[in-house]
């Protein structure tokens, strides 16, 4: 079964855990990149905060089909 994941600052992502998403807090570019690299294989939808999206701007594409959504500022 596929699941949703969220990467970004704690203040913007905490509520997603209540909805069942797998939340990885990233307060720095290094943390966001580590979460991106370690994205579980069963993630089908990935929500990024706008800051995390900027940090991942030049990161390679995910290795499989993942719908990536960026939160508005």
C-alpha positions in Angstrom: 0.0 0.0 0.0 1.3 3.5 -0.9 1.6 6.3 1.5 2.1 10.1 1.7 5.2 11.7 3.1 6.1 15.2 4.1 9.5 16.9 4.3 10.0 20.4 5.8 10.1 22.6 8.8 8.4 21.3 11.9 6.0 24.2 12.3 4.6 23.7 8.8 4.5 19.9 8.7 3.4 18.7 12.2 -0.3 18.5 11.3 0.3 16.1 8.5 1.2 13.4 10.9 -2.3 13.6 12.4 -3.6 12.7 8.9 -1.4 9.6 8.7 1.5 11.0 6.6 5.1 10.1 7.3 6.6 13.4 8.4 10.4 14.1 8.3 11.4 17.3 9.9 14.0 19.2 8.0 15.3 22.5 9.4 18.3 22.7 7.1 19.2 21.9 3.5 21.3 18.9 4.7 18.4 17.4 6.6 16.1 17.9 3.6 18.6 16.2 1.3 19.0 13.3 3.6 15.2 12.8 3.8 15.0 13.0 0.0 17.7 10.3 -0.3 16.1 8.1 2.3 12.5 8.4 0.9 10.8 5.0 1.6 9.9 2.9 -1.5 6.2 2.9 -0.7 5.8 6.7 -0.9 3.5 7.7 -3.7 2.9 11.4 -2.8 5.5 13.7 -1.3 4.6 17.1 0.1 7.4 19.6 0.5 7.4 22.9 2.2 8.4 25.8 -0.1 11.7 26.1 1.8 12.4 22.4 1.5 11.6 22.6 -2.2 14.2 25.4 -2.6 16.8 23.3 -0.7 16.1 20.4 -3.0 16.1 22.5 -6.2 19.1 20.8 -7.8 18.6 17.4 -6.2 18.2 14.5 -8.7 14.7 13.3 -9.6 13.2 10.7 -7.3 14.1 7.2 -8.4 10.5 6.1 -9.1 7.1 7.6 -9.8 6.4 10.0 -6.9 3.9 12.9 -7.2 5.7 15.9 -5.6 3.6 18.7 -4.3 5.0 22.0 -2.9 3.1 23.9 -0.3 2.5 27.6 -1.1 4.4 30.1 1.0 
